[in-house]
């Protein structure tokens, strides 16, 4: 005859033994969230189920950073041990729950009170110098609790003490000299594998150059706001070797092409640079043989618009000479336009009524102008700019930032036709 119990397959119907020593000696003084992390993970340790810190944070509705802090706290209290897996980030480790009964009989030397732990770490020359430096930088003496938190960063984020000192100095320059901000800096640098101060300085220098490039581009585009994350990503792709590999000179040249559109934007510049990349251009190289470069094509459009402006001015002079009254009408329309603008920004009580009166006068003048043009055998748009391509207005680029269909039709022969008279 044999005896056995029915196996319970539902985890949540089982029991988790918690040592009374934990309840009596440790739980009362611990932060509530840290107790939650301990008990929740202890349950899964008894079941032999693996969890990540992210899993614990999600189940307990906590921040992942607070879970890491909880394990550091319990490690300092001597109730768990961290067994690191050799990850570069320092966040990848297994947690061993220590039998607290051992400590009652002095069989474990792992436990140290916070003050003793700090004292032990202060025996390290680098740590001692770090503590002295950060108190001098901050202009105050830190409590043992605060210092314990700072010292825990060395193990938690796998950085040297000099990195923590540098973080305090950097935070002070940013006028954000508080522990939470400094901890975020150290965690970020540690997660990037920046263990030494020189590595951090090189990383920040690269970031400074990157942001300087962003500011220069926005200045060229006439933007006074900060770049969005997506705009930063696009701009970074222009300069990186993995992206377009463009020089700053080429990017600024592309930005100058936006003067012909009403709403310049990053996507517009991006399309120009992508087309230049396809042509093998990364700087301001000289035009070569074969298909015209983007620079040559854009210069062609610029000369084309200048030619059309000259022709429109000549037609205007022709009309004014034939019908002097039309010149008077244009002068009156310009004056009324200025008056309307002044009314809009002025303190006039009834702007709507005043504006309506001016618009009516302008409508009457335009009707008279149209009558005089047709009476003298001129088309209504005779004095207007006559664009070769009305879709892009001879800029080569549509308002969407895409190339106009006329762009691909520009050949060296067309460029020669418009530049030849200029060279004569």
Secondary structure, 3 states (H helix, E strand, C coil): CCCCCCCCCCHHHCCCCCCHHHHHHHHCCCCHHHHHHHHHHHHHHHHCCCCCHHHHHHHHCCCHHHHHHHHHHHHHHCCEEEEECCCCCCCCEEEEECCHHHHHCCCCCCCCCHHHHHHHHCCCHHHHHHHHHHHHHHCCCCCHHHHHHHHHHHHHCCCCHHHHHHHHHHHHHCCCCCHHHHHHHHHHHHHCCCCCHHHHHHHHHHHHHHHHHHHHHHHHHCCCCCCCHHHHHHHHHHHCCCCCCCCHHHHHHHHHHHHHCCCCCHHHHHHHHHHHHHCCCCCCCCCCCCCCCHHHHHHHHHHHHHHHHHHHHHHHHHHHHHCHHHHHHHHHHHHHHHHHHHHHHCCCCCHHHHHHHHHHHHHHHHHHHHHHHHHCCCCCCCCCCCCCCCCCCCCCECCCCCECCCCCCCCHHHHHHHHHHHHC
